[in-house]
Amino acid sequence: MTALHGGMGIDLEDYYHVSAFENILTEQDKADLPSYICPATELLLEIFARNNIKATFFCLGLVAEAHPELIKKIANAGHEIASHSMKHDRVRDMQPAAFQEDVYAIKALLEDITGQKVTGYRAPSFSIGKDTPFFYECLAKAGYVYSSSLNPIQHDHYGDKDAPRHAFKVDPYDILEIPVTTTEILGRRIPTGGGGWFRLMPYMFFKSLLKRNLSEGQPLIFYTHPWEFVPEQPMIKNIPLKTRFRHYVNLSRMEAKFSSLCEDFTWGRMDQLIPKAQNDF
């Protein structure tokens, strides 16, 4: 088997689930908007099959409840099914008891659909940090093995610029945290794990940053969303210009850029990285 360059994670949510729209769209607004989650995910599955890639799909409970057959199809194709909360509520906005209930519920839902054990979790919008001291304890109680919920950068909506850049064990809970990839240049961390930064940066520059990370001997951790492959999605009205730019920039170029990424690097499931990471401790 070819050695993996890193773990590929898909945050399985639709465009109207993103946190940037949480104070803009009502539940009725979301119900009235067209969904693209199934065709966009089918496109991702085709790209992965073409490149012999098995990925991890961090699944939102709302999507799993609406499209259980899609979750089954992903799992049957050999991809890992992991949790991404029930309703995409930010962890830092939840009380510990409510968060504990949520991580139990999404795990049970996904396991019931697939018949497979769920061991991974990703917090919506990377919404953990010093203000969520209950986070890892709750995951451990629910039976999770790892989290990929840290984006160790400075950002106005998420991130922890002081967090470790690479995988670390969270004691005393025996949970492995696998942060999203960043590149350190002149003491500054550059986001190189996906999202809007991947759509914004020229591909060859982004590729060079990933290669720089590989020289550190650590696996790459990349993430994206199905909605990033839907340039025809509706333009949400009354959103700030910064949000508009971040959400819609270069959606039409995403399929080609992502296909290149899948061809140029070897990607695998997040749970495939756990043995190597544990051996580093």
N, C-alpha and C positions, 0 to 999 in steps of 0.2 A: 504494500500500500504506500502511495506517495505521501511524504510527510506534509502535514497541514501547515499552511502559513497562518491560519487563524480561524476564529469562529464567526459564522454568519447568522445574524439574528434578524428576524422579521417581526416587527410589532404589528400584530394583526388587528388593525382598527380601520374604520372608514374615515374619510376626510372630515366629517362633521363631529367626530369624537375627539378631535385634538383639543388640548387644554386651552390653546389660544382663542378658541371660539366659545369657551364655556360660559362667558358672560354676555355673549352675543346671541346665541341660538337657544331657543326654548326647546323643550322636549317635543312639542308639536311641530316646531320648525324642522327638527331632525327627522321626524316621521314623514314630513311632506317632501323632503329632499330625496333625489334618486340615490340609490346605493350602487357603488362600483366594486364592492369588496370581492365578489365572486370572480368577475372577469379579470380584475387586476391580480388576484391571487393565482388564477389559472396561468396568467402570463409569467409570473414568477416561477411557478412550478415547471413551466416549459423551459425557461432559461436554466433552471437548476438541472433538469433532466439532460439538457443538451451538453452541459458541462460536468456531468456526473458529480453534482454537489448535493450533499445532504445538509440541511440547515435546521435551525431552531426557530419555531414559530411561537412567539410569546402572544398568547391568544386572549383577547378581551372577552369577558363573559357575555356581553351583549351580542357579540358576533357569534359566539358558540351557540347561544340559545336560538338565534335566528337562523343559523346555517350549520346545524350539526353534521350534515353530510359533507360539507366543505372541510370540517375538522377531521372527519374520518378519512377523507381522501388524502389530506396532507399526511396524516399518520401512516396510512397504508403505503404511501410512496417512500417511507423510510425516514421521514423528517421527525425531529423531536418536537413534541408538544409541551409547552411550558406556559406558565401563568403570567397574565398582564392585568390582573384585577378584574372585578365584575363590571364596573361602570366607568372606569378611567378617572376615578377620584384621586386627587393628589394625596400621597401619604401624609404630608405635613399638615393637611387640612382635616385629617381624621383623628378621632380619639383612639387610644390603644385598643379598647374593646371592640370598636367598630372595625378597625383594621384587622384584628384577629379573626373576626367573623368572616370578613371578606376573603382573606387568604385561604381559609378553610373552604369557603363556598366555591371559589373558582377552581381550586384543586379537585374537589369532589365532582364538579360539573364536567371537567375535562377528562377525568379518569372514567367517569360513567360513560361518556361518549366514545372514548377510544379503547377502553379496557386496558390501558397502559398506565404505569405509574408516572406521575408528574413530579419532577424533582427540582425544576428551575423556576425562578421568578424574576420579573423585571417590573420595577415601580413605574407607574405612569409618569411621563415627563421627568424621569430621573429625580423624583421629588423626595429624596432622602438626604440626610445630613446630620449635623449636630443637633438639630431641632426634632429629630425622630429617634430618640434613644431606645424606643420599644421595638423598632423595626426588625432587627435580627432575632430577638427573642421570640417574636410572634412567628417568624418563618420557621424557626427551629421547632416550636411547639406543633406546627402544622405538618412537619415532616419534610420540609424542603432541604435540599443538599447544597444548592448554590443560588446566588443572586448575581444579576448583571444590571445593577440599578444605580451605579455611580458613574457620573460623567464628570471627571476631575478637571473641570475648567471653570473660569469665571464667566457667568452669564446672568442676564437680568431675570430669567425665569427659572433656571435650574442650575445644578452643578455645585461642586465643592472644590475650589481651586487648591485647597490644602490636602485633599485626599490622596492616597497612593495612586500612582499611575498604572500599576500592574496588580495582578491577582494577589489577594492576601486572605489569610484565614482569620475569621472573626471569633475570638475567644470571649466567653467560654461556651459559645453556642455551636461550635463545630460547623459553621457555615462558611463556604468559600465565596468571597466577593470577587467578581471579575469585571473590572471597570472597562468602559468604552475607551478605545485607543485615542491617545493624544500624542503629539510630537512636541518635544521641548526644544526650543530654539532661543538662544540668548536669554535663558531663564524664563521664557514665556511659553505657556502651553497653547499649542495650536490644535483645535478640534480636527481630528482626522479619523473619526469613527463612523462618519455617515451623516445623515440628516441634511439640512439645508446647506451645510458647508460643502458636502460632496457635490450637490447640484450647482453651487456657486463657483467653486474652484475649477480651473482648467484641468482636464483629466490627467495630463502628463505631469503637472505639478503635484496633484494629489497622489499619484502613483509614486513619485519620488519621495514624498513624505512617508508613505507606507514602507518603502524599501529602507528608509532611514530607521524606522522603528524596528524592522526585522533585524537590523544589525545589532540591536540591543539584546537579541536572543529571547525576546518575549513574543507570544502569539498576538496577532492582530485581532481586534474585536470590532466588527462592523455591524451597523444596523440600518434598516430602512423600513418604509411602510408601503403597503400596496397602493395607497392613494397618491404616492409620489410618482406613480406610473400612469396617472389619469389626467392628461392635460385638458381634457374636455369637462372636467368637473366644474360645477357652478362657481362663480365668483361670489363669495359671501360679502354682503353689503355692510357698510358702517363699521369696518374694522380699521384699526390704525394703519398708517402707511408702512410702518416697520413690519407689522404682522403680515400685511398683504405681500410685501416683498419676500419675507422669509418663507411663506407658505407656497407661493406660486412661482418663484424664480426657477426657470429652466426645467419645468415639468416635461416639456416636449423633448428634451434632450436626455431624459433620465434612462430610458430603455437602452439606448446605444451606449451610454457611459457605464451603466451597470453591467451590461453584457461584456464590455471590455474588462471590467473589474473581475468578473467571474472567469474570464479566459486567462488573465494575467497572473492570478494568484490561486492557490488551492485552499478551498474553504470547507469547513465541516460543521457538525453540530457542536453546540456549546458543551454538551456533556462529554464530548470526546476530548476536551481540553482538561477535564478535571484530573485524571491520573497524572498528567505531566505537571500541572500546577501543584498538586499535593506533594509530589516528589521534590519540589523546590523548597519545602519547609523543613 
